[in-house]
Every structure is written in structure tokens, then in C-alpha cells.
Amino acid sequence: METKPTIMHCDMETGVCEMPVAQETTEETNIAAAQKPIKLLYFTDPICSSCWGIDPQLKKLALEYGPYFEVEYRMGGLLPSWEAYGGRDVNGPASVAQHWEEAGAYYEMPIDGDLWLEDPLPSSYPPSIAFKAAQLQGEDKAVKFLRRIKEMIFLEKKNIARWENLALAAEQTGLDVAQLKSDFEGKAVTLFQEDLALARQLGVRGFPTIFVSDQNDNRVLVYGSRPYEQYEQALLQLHPEAKKQVYETAYTSVFAKYSTLTTKEFAVISGMKTGEAEVYLQNLHAQGKIGKYTSKNGALWLKQ
């Protein structure tokens, strides 16, 4: 008898957050790179802990190989509703709370699972649709918005299914809030459904799923949270001519590019061990050179 997966089952060993229903198809879909030699077609979800876990790798990849690739973000729909998981586990949100605590420690990324005990999300669809609405105002703003709502949910315990939190994130990232609300209730719903349809066509069964493709639609699949080298190798396999860029690792340069960073992100970008980065960032903060948001399981460092 087919059983539905455990509530929002995320496996740290595989680095995958599974969907409640996985549909494998072999439908032909063109996902070739268009703007740059390589495209990363990235299926994600705002509440996916494994996706938060690969943010350091993706930031480093952008710094080293940014000229060669574009990222196309698609929302995958990790939590349609609790009923989608069978509703058998009355401790559903509580089980996610425990998993988040473990995932944060595993990925060395700050995640506060108490959200799921205090104000659990009924679905990840509202923040996913909000991201699609943000994309209508420009990809750069949408990426900043996605980052902001992830900070809200993983560090600040803000329920990002609530409109007031989405509106606040929109305001903080320079989006037109009224336009976002209009699109959130209209066009973005259709765009989100198109993302879900594309995920089904490509047989996406969990997150993060990244299809690395070239302009001839040759593909390498990187499934789950993986070490930096796997993302680098996937890109180089399809575009061997890519040359690694040397980038400035001084904290001023790093924070000029990224206005907020976790300790792990700074460590990966600067080439430090996480413990070293922690001491270094604490010293910078003590000197008033960077800001700090303290959460239960780690800090978010802020550009001053």
C-alpha cells in the first residue's frame, strides 16, 4: 500500500526535502540556457531548509563563475497543506520544529524551529506566490525579496504565509507593495501553477533541484544539498572554457556585494573555517564595523 511521506520529510544525508507527491514523467521540455552559456534552473521553496543550506555554495559560485551562468528560480510547492501529507501525524508542525533544529546544526546555518510550535504555516504556497509576484517587478528585486522572507522564517520566526509579513519584506526590498498585492491575488497565482506544472514535467520530486543546462539543452542534475565542488563541476562539465574569477575576500568587499550574511556564508566566501569566521565577525561587530541580528541558533551579520 502506498504511504504518504512523513510531514515535510527532509533528509540531511541526501540533502533533500521531499514533496508529498512525486510524479516522474519523461515529457520533453526545453530548458536550454538563453542569456548566458549556462543556466541553473533552480526549483526551490521559501521554507525548504536544505535550500537555505546551499545558499553559501550558490553565493560562492556566483562570485567565481557569475559571468557564465544565469539562475532561473522556480517555486516547487513543498507544503501545499498539512492534509496533503495525509493528516495522520497530529504532531506535524512539532516534527518540523525538531527537524529544523537538526538541519540548522547540520548545515551550520541558523534555523529556529520554534516557529513551528508558535505560529506554524498552513502552507508554503502564499510565500511562493508572493515570490512570483515579486518577479513581475524585476528579477533582482525578487531575489532580494526571497532572501528577506527566508531570513524572516529561519531566523526571526515570522510566519511568511501571513500577508503582513510578506508586505513588510516587500517594503524592505524596494518592491511596490500595492502592485505586489494585486499580482499576488492575480497573475502570480497562474505563474506559480506554471512552475508546479514544469516541476511535474521534469520529474522534480524534492528540493533543492537544480538543472544545469547549456545552450544546446545538455543537462546535469544536481539534486539535494551538495558540496560546492559538485556545483562547480556541473558547470565546468557543460562549459569547460569557464575561467574561475578571483574575487576580493575583504569584509568590506563581501558586504558591499551581500548586505546580510550568516557566519557560514561568510566563511565559505572568505575561505575561512566557520569557527574562525565567527571570531572574525564578532570582532568586526565589536568595533562597530558590521551590524548583527542575533537569533536562537546563530547570527545574521549586517552591512553597516
VOTOR-726027 format. One line per field, with one value per residue (C-alpha): residue in three letters; y, z, x; residue number from 1. Coordinates in Angstrom, 3 decimals. Each point is the difference from the previous one (the first is absolute). Layout:
VOTOR-726027
code	c(ala,...)
py	c(Y,...)
pz	c(Z,...)
px	c(X,...)
pos	c(NUM,...)
//
This chain:
VOTOR-726027
code	c(met,glu,thr,lys,pro,thr,ile,met,his,cys,asp,met,glu,thr,gly,val,cys,glu,met,pro,val,ala,gln,glu,thr,thr,glu,glu,thr,asn,ile,ala,ala,ala,gln,lys,pro,ile,lys,leu,leu,tyr,phe,thr,asp,pro,ile,cys,ser,ser,cys,trp,gly,ile,asp,pro,gln,leu,lys,lys,leu,ala,leu,glu,tyr,gly,pro,tyr,phe,glu,val,glu,tyr,arg,met,gly,gly,leu,leu,pro,ser,trp,glu,ala,tyr,gly,gly,arg,asp,val,asn,gly,pro,ala,ser,val,ala,gln,his,trp,glu,glu,ala,gly,ala,tyr,tyr,glu,met,pro,ile,asp,gly,asp,leu,trp,leu,glu,asp,pro,leu,pro,ser,ser,tyr,pro,pro,ser,ile,ala,phe,lys,ala,ala,gln,leu,gln,gly,glu,asp,lys,ala,val,lys,phe,leu,arg,arg,ile,lys,glu,met,ile,phe,leu,glu,lys,lys,asn,ile,ala,arg,trp,glu,asn,leu,ala,leu,ala,ala,glu,gln,thr,gly,leu,asp,val,ala,gln,leu,lys,ser,asp,phe,glu,gly,lys,ala,val,thr,leu,phe,gln,glu,asp,leu,ala,leu,ala,arg,gln,leu,gly,val,arg,gly,phe,pro,thr,ile,phe,val,ser,asp,gln,asn,asp,asn,arg,val,leu,val,tyr,gly,ser,arg,pro,tyr,glu,gln,tyr,glu,gln,ala,leu,leu,gln,leu,his,pro,glu,ala,lys,lys,gln,val,tyr,glu,thr,ala,tyr,thr,ser,val,phe,ala,lys,tyr,ser,thr,leu,thr,thr,lys,glu,phe,ala,val,ile,ser,gly,met,lys,thr,gly,glu,ala,glu,val,tyr,leu,gln,asn,leu,his,ala,gln,gly,lys,ile,gly,lys,tyr,thr,ser,lys,asn,gly,ala,leu,trp,leu,lys,gln)
py	c(0.000,3.433,2.198,3.735,1.328,1.199,3.607,2.136,-2.681,1.426,-2.326,1.621,-2.871,0.414,3.738,-0.262,1.273,-2.315,0.999,-1.715,-1.406,-0.724,-0.432,-1.307,0.897,-0.114,2.930,1.876,3.503,2.442,1.669,1.177,2.990,3.165,3.100,-1.549,-3.223,-1.821,0.095,-1.238,-0.880,0.013,-1.570,1.201,0.950,2.857,-2.409,-2.652,-0.435,-1.822,2.955,2.383,-2.422,0.507,3.805,0.184,-2.231,1.959,3.334,-1.278,-1.387,3.429,1.658,-2.493,-0.712,2.703,1.174,-3.475,-0.835,1.277,-1.312,-0.599,-0.387,-2.182,-0.706,-3.639,-0.164,-1.903,0.423,0.251,-0.629,-2.316,-2.134,-0.658,-2.033,-2.203,1.847,-3.113,1.669,2.352,1.159,1.112,3.502,-1.262,-2.570,2.784,2.049,-2.806,-0.602,3.696,0.048,-3.012,1.406,3.306,-1.782,-2.277,2.801,2.440,2.466,1.703,-1.534,0.461,-2.847,1.639,1.683,-3.320,-0.140,3.661,0.999,-2.848,0.690,-1.703,-0.066,1.193,1.069,3.646,0.921,-1.900,1.963,3.222,-0.785,-0.454,3.387,1.525,-1.382,2.132,3.048,-1.218,-3.020,1.834,1.325,-3.405,-1.710,2.561,-0.575,-3.786,0.480,2.284,-2.377,-2.837,2.088,0.720,-3.635,-1.651,2.586,2.283,-2.592,2.075,-1.910,0.919,-1.372,3.135,2.925,2.601,-1.707,-0.317,3.695,0.971,-2.014,1.623,3.467,-0.805,-1.230,2.913,-1.602,1.828,-1.569,0.927,-1.469,-3.111,-0.516,0.415,-2.513,-2.317,-0.248,-0.201,-0.726,-1.572,-2.840,-1.104,0.383,-2.187,-2.674,0.108,-0.615,-3.014,-1.325,0.373,-1.802,-2.905,-0.068,-0.241,-2.611,2.249,-1.897,2.117,3.074,1.369,-1.255,1.815,-0.838,1.374,0.396,1.477,1.728,-3.361,-1.244,-2.494,-0.474,-0.980,-0.504,1.024,-1.373,0.907,1.961,-0.711,1.142,3.033,-2.125,-1.784,3.250,1.123,-3.324,-0.004,3.435,-0.928,-3.281,1.965,3.044,-1.043,3.407,1.706,1.678,0.329,3.681,1.274,2.123,2.273,-1.706,3.065,0.439,3.441,-1.527,-2.991,2.144,2.434,-2.916,-1.649,2.245,-2.908,-3.191,-2.914,-1.091,-3.071,2.124,2.352,-2.953,-1.688,3.260,1.074,-3.452,-0.141,-2.804,0.740,0.407,2.449,1.987,0.184,1.542,2.361,1.234,0.414,2.233,2.084,0.393,0.989,2.718,1.257,-0.931,-2.341,-0.488,-3.159,-1.611,-2.674,-3.003,-3.083,-2.119,2.502,3.533,1.880,2.553,3.280,2.545,3.279)
pz	c(0.000,-0.941,2.985,-0.009,1.180,3.519,0.548,-2.064,-0.024,-0.410,0.092,1.015,-1.432,-3.484,0.468,-1.425,1.171,-1.612,-1.434,1.177,-3.490,-2.421,-3.637,-2.369,-3.628,-3.160,-1.686,-2.360,1.305,-1.280,2.825,-2.025,1.165,-1.924,1.467,1.070,-0.892,3.017,1.799,3.492,0.035,3.754,1.498,3.573,2.725,2.530,2.939,-1.272,2.618,-2.451,-2.412,2.801,0.565,-3.529,0.002,0.902,-2.962,-2.458,1.159,-0.520,-3.419,-1.011,1.125,-1.804,-3.154,-0.123,-3.560,-1.370,1.463,0.658,2.691,-0.786,3.241,0.030,2.986,0.746,2.571,2.935,2.351,-1.861,3.285,2.975,-1.503,-3.027,2.310,1.060,3.224,1.948,2.099,2.415,1.065,-3.532,0.756,3.138,-2.044,-2.368,2.996,1.080,-3.540,-0.470,3.125,-1.306,-3.537,1.267,1.916,-2.953,-2.570,2.519,-1.043,2.635,0.056,2.896,0.030,2.690,-2.763,-0.557,3.662,0.265,-3.351,-2.551,-3.668,-1.463,-3.431,-1.860,-2.956,1.133,0.199,-3.250,-1.771,1.536,-1.545,-3.406,0.515,0.918,-3.214,-1.975,1.447,-1.038,0.682,2.192,2.325,0.086,1.050,2.793,1.056,0.095,2.138,2.362,0.536,0.629,2.679,1.490,0.246,0.902,2.471,1.053,0.402,-2.193,-1.668,-3.670,-1.016,1.647,-2.353,2.507,0.102,-3.787,-0.319,2.481,-1.925,-3.238,1.491,1.364,-3.391,-2.074,-1.528,-0.718,2.701,-1.592,-3.328,1.760,1.699,-3.288,-1.750,3.056,-0.347,-3.809,-2.528,2.476,0.817,-3.651,-0.154,3.090,-1.560,-3.064,2.255,1.563,-3.470,-1.167,3.138,-0.824,-3.629,1.121,2.685,2.892,3.229,2.627,0.730,-0.750,-3.592,-2.389,-3.690,-1.446,-3.760,-2.929,-3.130,-1.723,2.942,1.170,3.710,3.278,2.974,3.465,2.439,3.676,2.085,-1.380,0.626,-1.964,-2.323,-1.430,-1.191,-1.415,-1.802,-1.496,-1.498,-1.279,-1.473,-2.294,-0.484,0.411,-1.251,3.137,1.932,3.760,0.987,2.789,2.334,2.914,3.378,2.246,2.153,-1.517,-3.493,1.112,1.818,-2.932,-2.097,2.644,2.570,2.359,0.592,2.396,1.574,-2.286,-3.098,0.938,0.797,-3.374,-1.931,1.877,0.155,3.812,2.262,1.610,3.465,-1.300,-1.828,3.184,1.973,-2.848,-0.447,3.756,0.067,-2.925,1.802,3.256,-1.957,-1.418,-3.570,-0.651,1.535,1.519,0.338,2.692,-0.320,2.189,-2.182,-1.542,-1.218,-3.165,-0.702,-1.528,-2.191,1.915)
px	c(0.000,1.327,0.691,0.402,3.347,0.600,-0.976,2.346,2.642,3.484,2.980,3.279,2.045,-1.460,-0.536,-3.516,-3.409,-2.540,-3.344,-3.183,-0.642,2.817,-0.915,2.622,-0.595,2.058,-1.719,2.309,0.627,2.581,1.934,3.009,2.044,-0.838,1.679,3.309,1.885,-1.472,-3.338,-0.768,-3.695,-0.536,-3.128,-0.296,-2.469,0.198,-0.333,2.454,2.749,2.295,-0.288,1.013,2.876,1.425,-0.116,3.733,0.960,-2.147,1.430,3.547,-0.935,-1.338,3.244,2.250,-2.024,-2.690,0.792,-0.754,-3.393,-3.494,-2.363,-3.657,-1.943,-3.096,-2.213,-0.697,-2.806,1.500,-2.974,-3.329,-1.833,0.321,-2.800,2.224,2.206,-2.891,-0.761,0.994,2.638,-1.731,3.461,0.779,1.259,1.774,1.912,1.121,1.151,2.316,1.240,0.808,2.135,1.943,0.263,1.368,2.739,0.772,0.290,1.536,-2.689,-2.191,-3.477,-2.445,-2.504,-2.152,-2.013,-1.765,-1.034,-1.035,-1.527,0.209,-0.640,-3.081,1.690,3.101,-2.146,-0.603,3.724,0.630,-2.734,1.359,3.395,-1.620,-1.686,3.370,1.539,-2.459,1.806,3.459,2.192,2.539,-2.691,-1.687,3.250,0.455,-3.604,0.528,3.102,-1.907,-2.918,2.465,1.721,-3.422,-1.020,3.323,1.354,-2.845,-2.794,-2.323,-2.831,0.536,-3.391,-1.444,-0.495,1.252,3.416,0.168,-0.943,2.723,2.609,-1.178,0.343,3.474,1.224,-1.266,-3.082,-3.254,-2.191,-3.338,1.103,1.276,-3.377,-1.843,2.275,-0.016,-3.776,0.078,2.743,2.434,-2.415,0.100,3.785,0.358,-2.229,2.270,3.011,-1.724,-0.872,3.611,1.208,-2.336,1.170,3.612,-0.698,1.050,-0.607,1.705,2.090,2.453,-0.057,2.327,0.132,3.236,-0.469,1.919,-1.279,-0.521,-2.083,2.608,-0.635,1.590,-2.305,1.197,-2.578,-0.048,2.474,3.461,3.597,1.172,2.162,-3.047,-1.574,3.335,0.555,-3.509,0.657,3.467,-1.246,-2.332,2.234,3.671,1.181,-1.325,2.816,-0.179,-0.144,2.209,-2.110,0.785,-0.545,0.462,-3.093,-0.687,-0.185,-2.042,-2.577,-0.088,-1.268,-2.213,-1.670,-0.784,1.971,-0.053,3.278,0.109,-0.574,2.825,2.251,-0.614,0.456,3.141,1.595,-0.001,-1.113,-3.374,1.525,2.615,-2.658,-2.087,2.887,0.900,-3.589,-0.499,3.094,-1.264,-3.321,1.732,1.821,-3.296,0.940,-2.920,-3.429,-1.434,-3.409,0.138,-2.293,-0.283,2.331,2.381,0.514,-0.787,2.745,-1.076,1.746,0.304)
pos	c(1,2,3,4,5,6,7,8,9,10,11,12,13,14,15,16,17,18,19,20,21,22,23,24,25,26,27,28,29,30,31,32,33,34,35,36,37,38,39,40,41,42,43,44,45,46,47,48,49,50,51,52,53,54,55,56,57,58,59,60,61,62,63,64,65,66,67,68,69,70,71,72,73,74,75,76,77,78,79,80,81,82,83,84,85,86,87,88,89,90,91,92,93,94,95,96,97,98,99,100,101,102,103,104,105,106,107,108,109,110,111,112,113,114,115,116,117,118,119,120,121,122,123,124,125,126,127,128,129,130,131,132,133,134,135,136,137,138,139,140,141,142,143,144,145,146,147,148,149,150,151,152,153,154,155,156,157,158,159,160,161,162,163,164,165,166,167,168,169,170,171,172,173,174,175,176,177,178,179,180,181,182,183,184,185,186,187,188,189,190,191,192,193,194,195,196,197,198,199,200,201,202,203,204,205,206,207,208,209,210,211,212,213,214,215,216,217,218,219,220,221,222,223,224,225,226,227,228,229,230,231,232,233,234,235,236,237,238,239,240,241,242,243,244,245,246,247,248,249,250,251,252,253,254,255,256,257,258,259,260,261,262,263,264,265,266,267,268,269,270,271,272,273,274,275,276,277,278,279,280,281,282,283,284,285,286,287,288,289,290,291,292,293,294,295,296,297,298,299,300,301,302,303,304)
//
